[in-house]
Amino acid sequence: MSRRSRGLPRRAFVRSAVAIGGASAFAACLEREADDGPARASVDPDDRPERQHAWNSAVREDDHGNYLLPEHHVLCCLEYVGDGPTEGEREQLEAAFTSLERAYEWGSEGLAFTVGYSPTYFDRFDKDLSEAVDLPQPEALAPIEDPEPDAYDALVHLASDYGQAVVGAEEALAGELEELNGVGVEGTLEGVFDVAERRTGFVGDGLPAAEQANAADVPDSEPVPEDAPLFMGFKSGFRENQASEDRVTIRDGPFEDGTTTHLSKIDLNLHQWYEQDSREQRVAKMFCPAHADEGRLEGAGHNLGDGADVDDCGETAETDARERGVVGHTQKVARVRDGDEPLLLRRDCSSTDGDRAGLHFLSHQRRVADFVATREAMTGADLAGSTAVGSRTNNGILQYLTVRRRANYLVPPRRHRSLPTPNPS
């Protein structure tokens, strides 16, 4: 049964339970998903890919070959409270993560997850991590933003089409369950990591529209389209606008087969987006002016197939800024590529954490520098100043985003995912 056929009321109920979390939420998800639960693992954990970020082969695709992210997301920001790290702690964590892999099939039908470690975590070691991988401390990346850098040690990103899988995984890691999906839990985070912050999100056609009444900064007219997978009303994650998993994978060194993660917590100003701008203006600012002029988008843009069709728009960014007084978000980002391929693999999700409409922007890239370069293109400083395009106004979607938090993580290969050192053997 596909997730779309499960019915929006059920999906919205489960989404609300995931947002709450805890034992009662887990029980509620089990009850609501009793007739259609997550799949038990069919592959031994030892046979899983070394790449933690190898999700594409295990998630659904739409009719155009675009990868569809799992519907429910939980981001557990962790603080190290252990004694070392020690080998005993590594064995404990590995048992915990392996328990999740034995309980659920890898991917949307079960559970996909990554475990990443921050510069703060690696600062406790004498050896400099920069000899192995590019992982700077997070910082503001434009004059118009003032985010607070996260100082957590680690991040566990859980994702599934089933609420019981992500909440159950949380509960198991916290030591609250002895059995998960019929499989015994053999390890937990207890005594090694504390969950310092919990963030939740969702992706899927219809869910943002169902959630808009529960979030501030969305007009009372409830303008989010029913076919939109994200709050801003348009489809994202087109296959041709995403880096491949190979492109974002670290190719050599001790963390070969790993990647890096950038995570931003972003508030959305949807009053301005929907009440100030017409649909044509929104299309121009999200994609490019040519898309608006030519009526290329139908609804949320599912008709664009496997690409947002902005390659030609990237070449006209300066002309559009100068002559049209507006430049599109996707148009700006399209200027940063490695040959024909983007640098980032985005796996972000909408959120109503804190009862605000928001976005947890999560991307994988080989080097954090790749994210920085892409963010600089998105800032569009080279396009602003002499026209109606300002540092925020008419400059893509910058006017509608407020970056609250930033973080960088190294996502090691599976063999080093449990308390790695800067120079693992």
C-alpha positions in Angstrom: 0.0 0.0 0.0 1.4 3.4 -1.0 1.6 6.2 1.6 -0.8 8.3 -0.5 -3.4 5.6 -0.4 -3.4 5.5 3.4 -5.5 8.6 3.6 -4.7 12.1 4.7 -6.5 12.1 8.0 -4.5 9.0 9.1 -1.3 10.5 7.9 -2.0 13.8 9.6 -2.8 12.0 12.9 0.4 10.0 12.8 2.3 13.2 11.9 0.9 14.9 15.0 1.9 11.9 17.2 5.5 12.0 15.8 5.7 15.7 16.7 4.8 14.9 20.3 7.0 11.9 20.7 7.3 9.6 23.7 5.6 6.4 24.8 2.1 7.7 24.3 2.9 8.8 20.8 4.4 5.4 20.0 1.3 3.6 21.3 -0.9 5.9 19.2 1.1 5.2 16.0 1.0 1.5 16.7 -2.8 1.6 17.0 -3.4 3.8 13.9 -0.9 1.8 11.8 -1.9 -1.6 13.1 -3.2 -2.9 9.8 -0.2 -1.7 7.8 3.1 -1.6 9.7 6.7 -1.2 8.8 8.6 -4.1 7.3 11.0 -6.3 9.3 14.6 -6.3 8.0 15.2 -8.9 5.3 19.0 -8.2 5.1 21.6 -8.9 7.8 23.1 -5.6 9.0 26.5 -6.8 7.9 25.3 -6.8 4.3 24.1 -3.1 4.5 26.0 -0.5 2.4 29.0 1.2 4.1 27.4 4.5 3.1 25.0 5.6 5.8 23.5 8.1 3.3 22.7 5.3 0.7 19.0 5.9 0.8 18.1 6.3 -2.9 17.8 2.6 -3.6 15.5 2.1 -0.6 13.0 4.9 -1.1 10.1 5.3 -3.5 10.2 7.1 -6.8 7.5 9.1 -8.5 6.4 8.6 -12.1 9.4 10.8 -13.3 12.1 8.9 -11.3 12.4 11.5 -8.6 13.3 10.0 -5.2 10.6 10.5 -2.6 11.9 11.1 0.9 10.2 9.2 3.7 7.2 11.0 5.2 8.2 11.3 8.9 11.5 12.7 10.1 13.0 13.0 13.6 16.3 14.8 14.3 17.9 13.9 17.6 20.6 16.4 18.6 22.9 14.6 21.1 25.3 15.7 23.8 28.1 13.3 24.8 28.0 12.4 28.5 30.3 9.4 28.4 33.8 8.8 29.9 36.1 8.7 26.9 35.0 7.8 24.4 35.8 4.2 25.3 35.7 0.9 23.4 32.9 -0.2 25.7 30.8 2.8 24.7 31.5 2.1 21.1 30.3 -1.4 21.4 27.2 -0.2 23.3 26.3 2.3 20.5 27.0 -0.2 17.7 24.6 -2.6 19.4 22.0 0.1 19.6 22.2 1.0 15.9 22.4 -2.6 14.8 19.2 -3.3 16.8 17.4 -0.7 14.7 18.8 -2.3 11.5 17.6 -5.8 12.6 14.1 -4.4 13.6 13.3 -2.6 10.3 13.9 -2.9 6.6 16.2 -0.2 5.3 14.3 2.7 3.7 10.9 4.2 3.5 9.0 0.9 4.3 11.1 0.4 7.4 13.6 2.9 8.7 16.5 4.9 7.2 18.9 6.7 9.5 22.2 8.5 9.7 24.6 9.2 12.6 26.8 12.3 12.3 29.4 14.0 14.5 30.1 17.7 14.9 33.3 19.7 15.1 32.5 20.1 18.8 32.7 16.3 19.2 36.0 16.0 17.4 37.5 18.9 19.4 38.1 16.6 22.4 40.8 14.7 20.5 44.4 15.8 20.1 44.5 15.0 16.4 43.1 17.6 14.0 40.2 16.3 11.9 40.9 18.7 9.1 43.7 16.4 7.9 41.0 13.8 7.0 37.8 15.8 6.1 36.5 19.4 5.7 34.3 20.0 8.7 34.4 23.6 10.0 32.4 25.1 12.8 29.0 26.4 11.6 28.8 30.2 11.1 26.7 32.9 9.5 27.1 32.7 5.7 25.6 36.0 4.7 25.4 39.6 6.1 21.6 39.3 6.2 21.6 36.3 8.7 22.6 35.9 12.3 22.0 32.2 13.2 23.0 30.6 16.4 25.5 27.8 15.8 24.6 24.4 17.2 27.1 23.1 19.7 25.8 19.5 19.9 28.1 16.6 19.6 26.1 14.3 17.3 23.0 14.1 15.2 20.8 11.0 14.6 18.4 11.6 11.6 15.6 9.0 11.6 13.2 8.8 8.6 10.3 6.5 7.7 6.9 6.4 6.0 5.7 5.0 9.4 5.4 7.1 12.5 5.9 4.1 14.7 9.3 3.4 13.2 10.8 6.8 13.9 9.2 7.2 17.4 9.9 3.5 18.2 13.6 4.0 17.2 13.8 7.0 19.5 12.3 5.1 22.4 14.6 2.1 21.8 17.7 4.3 21.7 16.6 6.0 24.9 16.3 2.6 26.6 12.5 2.7 26.9 11.8 -0.5 24.9 13.0 -4.0 25.3 11.6 -5.1 21.9 11.2 -3.2 18.6 9.1 -4.5 15.8 9.4 -8.0 17.2 13.2 -7.8 17.6 15.1 -7.5 20.9 16.8 -4.2 21.7 20.5 -5.0 22.5 21.9 -1.5 23.1 20.9 2.1 23.9 22.4 5.6 24.1 22.1 5.6 27.9 25.2 6.9 29.7 26.8 7.8 26.4 24.5 10.5 24.8 21.7 12.6 26.1 19.1 14.0 23.7 19.6 17.7 24.1 17.1 18.8 21.5 14.5 17.0 19.4 13.3 18.3 16.0 10.6 16.8 13.8 9.5 17.3 10.2 7.5 15.8 7.4 7.4 15.6 3.6 4.5 14.6 1.4 1.8 15.9 -0.9 -1.0 17.2 1.2 0.7 17.2 4.6 1.7 20.9 4.6 -1.8 21.9 3.7 -3.1 19.7 6.5 -0.7 21.3 9.0 -1.1 24.9 8.0 -3.8 25.6 10.5 -1.5 24.5 13.3 1.4 26.9 12.4 2.0 30.5 13.0 3.1 32.6 10.0 0.6 31.0 7.7 -2.3 33.2 6.7 -5.8 32.3 8.1 -6.9 31.8 4.5 -4.9 28.5 4.5 -3.3 29.2 1.1 -0.9 26.2 1.0 -2.0 24.1 -2.1 -3.4 20.6 -1.5 -0.9 19.1 -3.9 2.2 20.8 -2.4 4.8 18.6 -0.6 6.3 21.7 1.2 4.9 24.8 2.9 6.0 27.2 0.2 3.7 25.5 -2.3 6.1 24.0 -4.8 7.7 20.7 -5.4 11.4 20.4 -4.6 14.0 17.7 -4.9 13.9 17.1 -8.6 16.3 14.4 -9.6 18.2 16.6 -12.1 18.6 19.3 -9.4 20.1 16.9 -6.9 23.7 15.6 -6.5 24.0 11.9 -6.8 25.0 9.9 -3.8 28.4 9.2 -5.5 29.0 13.0 -5.9 28.5 13.7 -2.2 30.6 10.7 -1.0 34.0 11.1 0.5 36.3 9.2 -1.8 39.4 8.5 0.2 41.0 8.6 3.6 39.9 7.2 6.9 36.3 8.3 6.2 36.0 7.0 2.7 32.3 6.2 1.9 31.1 8.8 4.4 29.7 12.3 3.7 29.1 15.6 5.5 25.8 17.0 6.6 24.7 20.6 6.9 21.6 21.3 9.0 19.8 24.6 9.2 16.7 25.4 11.2 14.7 28.0 9.2 11.6 30.0 10.0 9.3 30.8 7.1 7.3 34.0 6.6 4.3 32.8 4.7 2.2 35.8 5.3 4.4 37.8 3.0 4.8 34.9 0.6 1.1 34.3 0.0 -0.5 37.7 0.7 2.1 40.0 -0.8 2.9 38.1 -3.9 0.8 36.8 -6.8 1.3 33.3 -8.0 3.3 34.6 -11.0 5.7 36.4 -8.6 6.1 33.4 -6.4 7.0 31.3 -9.5 9.5 33.9 -10.6 11.1 34.1 -7.2 11.2 30.3 -6.5 12.3 29.3 -10.0 13.0 32.1 -12.5 11.1 34.8 -14.4 10.9 32.7 -17.6 8.9 30.1 -15.7 6.4 32.7 -14.8 6.3 34.3 -18.2 5.8 31.0 -20.0 3.4 29.3 -17.5 5.7 26.3 -17.2 4.3 25.2 -13.8 1.0 23.5 -13.2 0.0 23.5 -9.6 3.0 22.7 -7.3 5.2 21.8 -10.3 4.8 18.1 -10.6 4.6 18.5 -14.4 8.2 19.6 -14.6 9.2 15.9 -14.5 12.6 15.1 -13.2 14.1 18.6 -13.4 13.0 22.2 -12.6 14.1 23.2 -16.1 16.3 26.1 -15.0 19.6 25.4 -16.7 18.9 28.1 -19.2 17.7 30.4 -16.5 21.0 30.2 -14.7 22.6 31.8 -17.7 20.2 34.8 -17.6 20.4 35.5 -13.8 22.4 38.7 -14.3 20.2 39.9 -17.1 17.0 39.1 -15.2 18.3 40.9 -12.1 19.2 44.0 -14.2 16.3 44.2 -16.6 13.5 42.4 -14.8 14.3 43.4 -11.2 13.9 39.9 -9.9 15.9 36.7 -9.9 14.8 33.2 -8.9 16.1 31.0 -6.1 16.6 27.9 -8.2 18.0 30.1 -11.0 20.7 31.3 -8.7 21.6 27.9 -7.3 21.8 26.4 -10.8 25.0 28.5 -11.3 27.0 26.2 -9.0 27.7 22.8 -10.5 30.4 20.3 -10.9 30.1 19.9 -14.7 26.4 19.2 -15.1 25.8 18.0 -11.6 24.8 20.0 -8.5 26.9 19.8 -5.4 24.2 19.1 -2.8 21.9 16.2 -2.1 19.0 17.7 -0.1 17.0 15.7 2.3 15.1 18.5 4.1 11.6 18.5 5.5 8.9 20.9 6.6 8.2 21.5 10.3 5.8 22.9 12.7 8.1 22.7 15.7 7.3 25.5 18.2 4.0 25.9 16.3 5.8 27.8 13.6 5.9 27.0 9.9 9.5 26.1 9.2 12.0 24.1 7.3 14.8 21.8 8.5 17.2 22.2 5.6 19.4 19.2 5.6 21.9 18.5 2.8 24.7 16.0 2.2 27.9 17.1 0.4 31.4 15.8 0.0 32.8 18.9 1.7 31.1 21.6 3.7 32.8 24.0 1.3 30.4 22.7 -1.3 27.5 23.8 0.8 29.1 27.2 1.4 29.6 27.8 -2.3 26.0 26.9 -3.0 24.8 29.2 -0.2 26.9 32.0 -1.6 25.2 31.6 -5.0 21.8 31.6 -3.2 22.7 34.8 -1.4 23.1 36.5 -4.8 25.3 39.3 -3.5 26.7 39.7 -7.0 23.2 40.3 -8.4 22.0 42.9 -5.8 22.6 46.5 -5.3 22.1 48.4 -8.6 18.5 47.2 -9.4 15.3 46.3 -7.7 17.1 43.2 -6.5 18.2 43.9 -3.0 20.0 41.8 -0.4 16.6 40.2 0.4 13.9 41.8 -1.8 13.2 40.2 -5.2 16.3 38.1 -4.6 14.9 34.6 -4.8 13.2 33.6 -1.6 15.6 35.2 0.9 12.9 37.7 2.0 10.8 34.8 3.4 13.5 32.8 5.2 15.0 33.4 8.6 17.9 31.1 9.5 17.8 30.4 13.2 20.4 27.7 13.7 23.2 26.1 11.7 25.2 22.9 12.2 27.8 20.8 10.4 28.3 17.1 10.9 30.6 14.3 9.5 28.6 11.2 8.7 31.2 8.5 8.8 30.9 5.1 7.0 29.0 2.5 9.0 32.2 0.9 10.2 33.1 4.2 12.1 29.6 5.4 13.0 30.0 4.7 16.8 32.1 7.4 18.4 34.8 7.8 15.7 38.3 9.3 16.3 39.8 11.7 13.8 42.1 9.0 12.5 40.2 5.7 12.7 42.0 2.6 11.5 
